[in-house]
Amino acid sequence: MIRLLSKLHRWVSIGLCLMFAIWFASGVVMIYVPFPSLPDAERIARAEIVDISGITSLSDALTATDIQSVDRLRLLQYQERPTLIVEGQHNNVVAIFADSTELIQPLTDTDASNIAEKFLNASVASVSDLIAYDQWIVHHRFDPYRPFFRVEMADSVGTHLYVSTKTTEVLQQTNRQQRAWNYVGAVVHWIYPTVIRKNWTLWDQLVWWISLVGIIGVLAGLTLGMQHTRTARQRGNKGLASPYRGLLALHHKIGFVFGIVVLLWIFSGWLSMDHGRLFSVPDPTAQQVADVRGITLTEALSQSHALDFAKFADIREFEFTAYNKQAFVVARSLGASELIPIGSSHIADQTYLVSAGESAVSRAWPDNSVRDSYLVPADDIYGHLREGSLGESTLRLILDDPDETWVHVNLNDGRLISVMDDSRRMYRWLFNGIHSLDFPGLVNLRPLWDVIMILLMTIGFIFSLTGIAIAYKRVARVLNKVH
């Protein structure tokens, strides 16, 4: 058995110690340089004010898109005209001028250049050909909006903007420094090269199996380490005993003390790729989303004739939605957002929205009752994490099922955000807790948290380097025998 474990640990180490070293080193980078993203607040702040004066019938515009099942409806400004963005199923997205039934023609590189210039109020250096994927728009959340034009701005920080040809919007922004650091940060840490990540199934399976094999290799090493320590002590050695010398002894001793840390980090990283394999997922089903809305978005938009657009000023994006069978419009302006009922005398205050949420969630989960509801506080240990938090106006509704399921609704737009049961709450500790040391009382204690994280990752990196050196010597011996 020991011989088998030794071979397993040796060959897994030869294959993965370099990957382990990369994971630990790139993890330090990711603490300070996250993957680039363009926040919605910035996108909206830089958008043009929507001119609604020429709109006659939004329903006619929607009908002209020929999208039957609508997932999202927004009103933007493009070429000094209001534009309805209709998002349907299977990444079907259509943009149409809202003051007519004229579909927007495919964007040209000149159009993309003009959009980028207005967005940043800066000059354009160059515009790429149409691209479906590159490193910074490889995530599947960009799938509905492909292809893109990548616009290089003539500024000192090397800004690149990505303009969707389907919605006419800038949806991603990067700069030279972000790109450089992320190539030695998130890209290698997540095994995120475009050629791999653009195939979600391939990437999901690859990272999951690499991590699982790594866990097995570390477990084998821990077992061997304890056995070798026992052997050394039987020979009369004391303290942190090892039967080896040199690099092997260093590897054995670091592994004996910190091997459990390495194991937990690889294990928690493996859980980041769980995607429903062992734990529940937080994403609500399409039916639950529809039940919380109560009516379709097509029905909600059909009521827009009752909306007094004249009272709106300086709005940069309208979104039509539904919440508990009531049509709403979300009016987003510079740094502000307002949820307004359509064709109703209701005032969308907190009391009304909480009551509507309880009714909507009861309909979406007909076998359960809402036992309690409250706004998620700022110090909530499940809702506010280092890697992703719920919004400020998030309503948590607790069901009376055995798993005490929590349903989260964004009261700023009536959107069903996430579902969290016992399984998902356990996942929070096993992934976020272990992988990012996201524990109450520690994660916000900066720079203490930074010092602990960097110290542990440095030890993990050194430990991996000893494994690489040992593996290199082993492979060299094997090759010498062959020749």
BAGU-628138 format. One record per residue (C-alpha): residue in one letter; chain; x, y, z. Coordinates in steps of 0.02 Angstrom, whole numbers. Each point is the difference from the previous one (the first is absolute). Layout:
% residues N
[A,A,[X,Y,Z]]
...
//
This chain:
% residues 483
[M,A,[0,0,0]]
[I,A,[140,121,47]]
[R,A,[89,-41,-163]]
[L,A,[-158,39,-99]]
[L,A,[-27,164,93]]
[S,A,[181,46,-30]]
[K,A,[-16,-24,-188]]
[L,A,[-166,91,-4]]
[H,A,[69,149,97]]
[R,A,[159,5,-103]]
[W,A,[-83,3,-171]]
[V,A,[-140,116,50]]
[S,A,[132,117,69]]
[I,A,[100,-9,-161]]
[G,A,[-156,48,-96]]
[L,A,[-76,130,116]]
[C,A,[131,80,114]]
[L,A,[29,137,-129]]
[M,A,[-188,30,-6]]
[F,A,[-5,10,190]]
[A,A,[142,129,0]]
[I,A,[-92,103,-130]]
[W,A,[-161,-8,100]]
[F,A,[84,65,158]]
[A,A,[98,138,-87]]
[S,A,[-145,60,-107]]
[G,A,[-114,-2,153]]
[V,A,[104,141,75]]
[V,A,[-22,103,-159]]
[M,A,[-188,-27,2]]
[I,A,[-15,75,174]]
[Y,A,[45,170,-72]]
[V,A,[-43,-11,-186]]
[P,A,[-169,-78,-37]]
[F,A,[-56,-55,-173]]
[P,A,[-53,154,-102]]
[S,A,[-183,45,-4]]
[L,A,[-107,150,-43]]
[P,A,[-121,34,144]]
[D,A,[-181,33,-49]]
[A,A,[6,164,95]]
[E,A,[143,63,-108]]
[R,A,[-79,-65,-161]]
[I,A,[-162,93,40]]
[A,A,[90,157,58]]
[R,A,[89,12,-169]]
[A,A,[-156,-40,-102]]
[E,A,[-96,133,-95]]
[I,A,[-163,71,67]]
[V,A,[-149,-90,-78]]
[D,A,[-111,112,-108]]
[I,A,[-174,-73,18]]
[S,A,[-93,140,-89]]
[G,A,[-22,-96,-163]]
[I,A,[-61,-164,74]]
[T,A,[-176,-51,-51]]
[S,A,[-15,-187,32]]
[L,A,[133,-106,83]]
[S,A,[-107,-155,-26]]
[D,A,[7,25,-189]]
[A,A,[189,12,10]]
[L,A,[7,-160,103]]
[T,A,[-112,-92,-123]]
[A,A,[115,50,-143]]
[T,A,[146,-91,83]]
[D,A,[-93,-166,-17]]
[I,A,[61,-56,172]]
[Q,A,[-140,-99,82]]
[S,A,[71,-41,172]]
[V,A,[79,156,75]]
[D,A,[127,-8,143]]
[R,A,[47,184,10]]
[L,A,[-58,168,-71]]
[R,A,[100,160,6]]
[L,A,[-13,171,-80]]
[L,A,[163,89,-46]]
[Q,A,[58,140,-114]]
[Y,A,[94,-31,-163]]
[Q,A,[31,119,-144]]
[E,A,[-106,131,89]]
[R,A,[-151,-117,-2]]
[P,A,[-81,-109,135]]
[T,A,[46,-182,-22]]
[L,A,[-91,-152,69]]
[I,A,[117,-144,46]]
[V,A,[-95,-165,2]]
[E,A,[84,-153,75]]
[G,A,[-80,-169,-29]]
[Q,A,[47,-181,26]]
[H,A,[151,-87,-75]]
[N,A,[104,160,-7]]
[N,A,[-124,82,-118]]
[V,A,[25,188,16]]
[V,A,[-74,131,-116]]
[A,A,[14,190,1]]
[I,A,[-136,104,-82]]
[F,A,[-34,186,-7]]
[A,A,[-142,30,124]]
[D,A,[-74,146,-96]]
[S,A,[-37,-114,-148]]
[T,A,[9,-184,-47]]
[E,A,[170,20,-83]]
[L,A,[127,-131,48]]
[I,A,[173,69,34]]
[Q,A,[119,-46,-139]]
[P,A,[158,-100,42]]
[L,A,[132,112,76]]
[T,A,[152,49,-101]]
[D,A,[172,40,66]]
[T,A,[-42,185,-23]]
[D,A,[-155,-21,107]]
[A,A,[102,-86,135]]
[S,A,[129,139,-6]]
[N,A,[-134,133,23]]
[I,A,[-78,-94,146]]
[A,A,[169,-18,87]]
[E,A,[44,184,-27]]
[K,A,[-163,56,81]]
[F,A,[18,-127,141]]
[L,A,[172,60,58]]
[N,A,[0,172,-80]]
[A,A,[170,-44,-72]]
[S,A,[79,-35,-168]]
[V,A,[8,-172,-79]]
[A,A,[166,-75,-56]]
[S,A,[-67,-153,-92]]
[V,A,[-147,-119,-17]]
[S,A,[18,-188,-20]]
[D,A,[-90,-111,-120]]
[L,A,[-154,-87,70]]
[I,A,[50,-119,139]]
[A,A,[-104,-135,83]]
[Y,A,[123,-33,140]]
[D,A,[156,69,78]]
[Q,A,[76,-16,174]]
[W,A,[-105,136,81]]
[I,A,[-171,-46,-71]]
[V,A,[20,-189,10]]
[H,A,[-124,-23,144]]
[H,A,[-168,-74,-49]]
[R,A,[-93,153,67]]
[F,A,[56,87,-161]]
[D,A,[-74,-137,-111]]
[P,A,[-165,88,-39]]
[Y,A,[91,156,-58]]
[R,A,[129,-72,-119]]
[P,A,[84,47,-115]]
[F,A,[93,155,60]]
[F,A,[111,136,-68]]
[R,A,[154,30,107]]
[V,A,[40,186,-2]]
[E,A,[173,58,53]]
[M,A,[-6,174,73]]
[A,A,[137,129,-26]]
[D,A,[33,27,184]]
[S,A,[150,-23,114]]
[V,A,[-65,-155,91]]
[G,A,[-35,-107,-154]]
[T,A,[-188,-13,20]]
[H,A,[-95,-129,-103]]
[L,A,[-189,11,-15]]
[Y,A,[-110,-142,-62]]
[V,A,[-154,53,-97]]
[S,A,[-140,-126,-23]]
[T,A,[-63,-7,-179]]
[K,A,[-169,-61,64]]
[T,A,[-40,134,130]]
[T,A,[115,145,-56]]
[E,A,[67,10,179]]
[V,A,[173,1,75]]
[L,A,[-4,-155,111]]
[Q,A,[182,-24,50]]
[Q,A,[147,113,36]]
[T,A,[182,-43,36]]
[N,A,[163,93,12]]
[R,A,[180,-49,-31]]
[Q,A,[44,-26,183]]
[Q,A,[-153,-109,33]]
[R,A,[37,-109,-149]]
[A,A,[183,-24,45]]
[W,A,[-34,-45,182]]
[N,A,[-144,-115,-43]]
[Y,A,[107,-105,-115]]
[V,A,[101,-47,155]]
[G,A,[-154,6,111]]
[A,A,[-175,-58,-44]]
[V,A,[42,-70,-172]]
[V,A,[123,-129,65]]
[H,A,[-87,-24,167]]
[W,A,[-166,-47,-80]]
[I,A,[83,-90,-148]]
[Y,A,[-86,132,-104]]
[P,A,[85,10,-171]]
[T,A,[-129,49,-129]]
[V,A,[21,-160,-101]]
[I,A,[-52,-101,154]]
[R,A,[-123,115,87]]
[K,A,[-107,36,-153]]
[N,A,[-54,-183,7]]
[W,A,[-85,1,169]]
[T,A,[-22,-189,10]]
[L,A,[183,-32,-41]]
[W,A,[59,129,126]]
[D,A,[-118,-63,135]]
[Q,A,[55,-181,-19]]
[L,A,[185,42,-17]]
[V,A,[15,107,156]]
[W,A,[-112,-115,102]]
[W,A,[103,-155,-41]]
[I,A,[169,86,20]]
[S,A,[-53,60,173]]
[L,A,[-69,-170,49]]
[V,A,[161,-89,-53]]
[G,A,[96,131,99]]
[I,A,[-104,-38,155]]
[I,A,[37,-186,-18]]
[G,A,[185,36,-21]]
[V,A,[6,110,156]]
[L,A,[-96,-129,102]]
[A,A,[124,-133,-54]]
[G,A,[143,116,50]]
[L,A,[-75,35,172]]
[T,A,[-20,-187,31]]
[L,A,[179,-33,-54]]
[G,A,[63,146,103]]
[M,A,[-77,-68,159]]
[Q,A,[68,-174,-37]]
[H,A,[176,65,-33]]
[T,A,[-4,106,159]]
[R,A,[-51,-154,99]]
[T,A,[144,-98,-79]]
[A,A,[126,138,42]]
[R,A,[-57,6,181]]
[Q,A,[15,-188,14]]
[R,A,[182,23,-50]]
[G,A,[25,118,147]]
[N,A,[-22,168,-86]]
[K,A,[-94,131,99]]
[G,A,[-103,155,-39]]
[L,A,[-48,28,-181]]
[A,A,[85,-159,-54]]
[S,A,[32,-53,-180]]
[P,A,[92,-150,-71]]
[Y,A,[56,106,-148]]
[R,A,[133,130,-34]]
[G,A,[9,156,-104]]
[L,A,[-150,51,-105]]
[L,A,[-97,-157,43]]
[A,A,[18,37,185]]
[L,A,[-54,182,-25]]
[H,A,[-149,-56,-105]]
[H,A,[-47,-130,129]]
[K,A,[10,120,148]]
[I,A,[-95,143,-83]]
[G,A,[-131,-124,-60]]
[F,A,[-16,-78,172]]
[V,A,[-35,171,80]]
[F,A,[-91,92,-139]]
[G,A,[-64,-142,-109]]
[I,A,[-174,18,73]]
[V,A,[-1,184,-54]]
[V,A,[48,-50,-177]]
[L,A,[-133,-135,1]]
[L,A,[-136,119,60]]
[W,A,[46,131,-129]]
[I,A,[-1,-124,-144]]
[F,A,[-161,-76,66]]
[S,A,[-89,169,15]]
[G,A,[64,50,-171]]
[W,A,[-73,-162,-68]]
[L,A,[-166,49,77]]
[S,A,[1,161,-101]]
[M,A,[-32,-115,-149]]
[D,A,[-140,-97,85]]
[H,A,[-140,72,-107]]
[G,A,[-132,-109,82]]
[R,A,[100,-162,9]]
[L,A,[2,-13,190]]
[F,A,[-87,158,60]]
[S,A,[-155,92,-57]]
[V,A,[16,149,-118]]
[P,A,[-64,174,46]]
[D,A,[-80,35,-168]]
[P,A,[-191,2,1]]
[T,A,[-87,-100,-136]]
[A,A,[-83,86,-148]]
[Q,A,[-169,-53,71]]
[Q,A,[37,78,169]]
[V,A,[52,162,-84]]
[A,A,[-161,-1,-102]]
[D,A,[-106,-37,154]]
[V,A,[76,144,98]]
[R,A,[-38,116,-145]]
[G,A,[-178,-65,-11]]
[I,A,[-24,68,-177]]
[T,A,[111,-8,-153]]
[L,A,[112,145,-49]]
[T,A,[-99,14,-161]]
[E,A,[-156,32,106]]
[A,A,[96,123,107]]
[L,A,[58,97,-153]]
[S,A,[-176,4,-72]]
[Q,A,[-49,108,149]]
[S,A,[134,129,-38]]
[H,A,[-128,110,-88]]
[A,A,[-62,44,175]]
[L,A,[172,65,46]]
[D,A,[25,188,1]]
[F,A,[172,10,-80]]
[A,A,[-6,190,7]]
[K,A,[35,-2,187]]
[F,A,[169,-83,-24]]
[A,A,[157,104,-20]]
[D,A,[181,-48,-28]]
[I,A,[-37,-187,-4]]
[R,A,[139,-102,-80]]
[E,A,[-86,-170,2]]
[F,A,[-178,-62,22]]
[E,A,[-33,-182,39]]
[F,A,[-174,-75,-8]]
[T,A,[-33,-138,124]]
[A,A,[-135,-83,104]]
[Y,A,[-15,-44,183]]
[N,A,[-146,-92,79]]
[K,A,[-113,26,-153]]
[Q,A,[35,187,-3]]
[A,A,[89,83,-146]]
[F,A,[144,115,47]]
[V,A,[128,109,-84]]
[V,A,[173,24,74]]
[A,A,[64,174,-42]]
[R,A,[189,12,18]]
[S,A,[90,166,-1]]
[L,A,[168,64,57]]
[G,A,[31,-90,165]]
[A,A,[-184,-33,33]]
[S,A,[-135,-128,-39]]
[E,A,[-189,7,27]]
[L,A,[-127,-141,-9]]
[I,A,[-168,67,-61]]
[P,A,[-165,-97,-17]]
[I,A,[-84,15,-170]]
[G,A,[-187,37,-4]]
[S,A,[-20,-15,188]]
[S,A,[-26,118,145]]
[H,A,[117,-102,110]]
[I,A,[154,85,68]]
[A,A,[149,-117,-13]]
[D,A,[58,28,178]]
[Q,A,[83,-132,108]]
[T,A,[-162,-57,83]]
[Y,A,[-85,-31,-167]]
[L,A,[152,-86,-78]]
[V,A,[26,-116,149]]
[S,A,[-183,-50,0]]
[A,A,[5,-28,-189]]
[G,A,[158,-103,20]]
[E,A,[-82,-115,128]]
[S,A,[-148,-26,-116]]
[A,A,[109,-30,-154]]
[V,A,[116,-123,87]]
[S,A,[-149,-95,71]]
[R,A,[-61,-22,-178]]
[A,A,[172,-55,-62]]
[W,A,[16,-127,143]]
[P,A,[-182,-60,17]]
[D,A,[45,-145,116]]
[N,A,[75,116,130]]
[S,A,[-45,154,99]]
[V,A,[106,154,34]]
[R,A,[47,-15,184]]
[D,A,[95,164,13]]
[S,A,[70,141,-105]]
[Y,A,[122,142,30]]
[L,A,[124,111,-90]]
[V,A,[173,-79,-5]]
[P,A,[109,101,120]]
[A,A,[170,70,-50]]
[D,A,[92,-121,115]]
[D,A,[-91,-157,-58]]
[I,A,[125,-143,-7]]
[Y,A,[-87,-85,-146]]
[G,A,[-53,150,-102]]
[H,A,[157,107,5]]
[L,A,[156,-94,-51]]
[R,A,[169,50,-64]]
[E,A,[-39,-83,-166]]
[G,A,[-173,67,-40]]
[S,A,[-134,78,109]]
[L,A,[-186,29,-6]]
[G,A,[-58,177,-35]]
[E,A,[-48,124,135]]
[S,A,[-188,-19,-26]]
[T,A,[-10,-189,1]]
[L,A,[-150,-84,80]]
[R,A,[29,-172,77]]
[L,A,[-154,-110,12]]
[I,A,[16,-157,106]]
[L,A,[-108,-149,-47]]
[D,A,[-67,-129,123]]
[D,A,[75,-150,-91]]
[P,A,[122,-122,85]]
[D,A,[149,86,-84]]
[E,A,[-58,172,62]]
[T,A,[23,67,-176]]
[W,A,[41,184,-17]]
[V,A,[-65,93,-152]]
[H,A,[82,166,-45]]
[V,A,[-92,137,-95]]
[N,A,[75,166,-55]]
[L,A,[-124,134,53]]
[N,A,[80,126,-118]]
[D,A,[-69,-92,-151]]
[G,A,[-106,-144,66]]
[R,A,[123,-128,-68]]
[L,A,[17,-174,75]]
[I,A,[187,-7,37]]
[S,A,[42,-165,82]]
[V,A,[-59,-149,101]]
[M,A,[101,-65,148]]
[D,A,[-38,-160,93]]
[D,A,[98,-97,132]]
[S,A,[112,-74,-135]]
[R,A,[43,172,-70]]
[R,A,[33,72,172]]
[M,A,[121,-143,34]]
[Y,A,[84,38,-166]]
[R,A,[27,180,57]]
[W,A,[114,-62,141]]
[L,A,[88,-138,-96]]
[F,A,[38,111,-151]]
[N,A,[-2,184,50]]
[G,A,[52,-34,179]]
[I,A,[148,-112,-38]]
[H,A,[58,65,-169]]
[S,A,[-6,186,42]]
[L,A,[6,-11,191]]
[D,A,[-169,86,-7]]
[F,A,[-39,-19,185]]
[P,A,[-90,129,107]]
[G,A,[121,102,102]]
[L,A,[146,-36,-117]]
[V,A,[-42,41,-180]]
[N,A,[-26,185,36]]
[L,A,[154,16,112]]
[R,A,[118,73,-129]]
[P,A,[149,-12,-9]]
[L,A,[-1,-149,122]]
[W,A,[-102,-103,-124]]
[D,A,[124,45,-138]]
[V,A,[149,-52,105]]
[I,A,[-77,-169,43]]
[M,A,[-53,-34,-180]]
[I,A,[169,48,-74]]
[L,A,[96,-97,133]]
[L,A,[-100,-159,-30]]
[M,A,[10,15,-189]]
[T,A,[187,33,9]]
[I,A,[23,-159,102]]
[G,A,[-108,-94,-125]]
[F,A,[104,72,-143]]
[I,A,[166,-52,81]]
[F,A,[-71,-172,38]]
[S,A,[-51,-18,-183]]
[L,A,[173,56,-58]]
[T,A,[81,-140,102]]
[G,A,[-118,-121,-85]]
[I,A,[47,69,-171]]
[A,A,[186,-20,37]]
[I,A,[-24,-179,61]]
[A,A,[-110,-42,-150]]
[Y,A,[130,73,-119]]
[K,A,[137,-108,74]]
[R,A,[-111,-153,-9]]
[V,A,[-45,30,-183]]
[A,A,[184,34,-40]]
[R,A,[49,-168,76]]
[V,A,[-134,-91,-99]]
[L,A,[54,83,-162]]
[N,A,[183,-41,33]]
[K,A,[-46,-183,23]]
[V,A,[-96,1,-164]]
[H,A,[150,71,-93]]
//
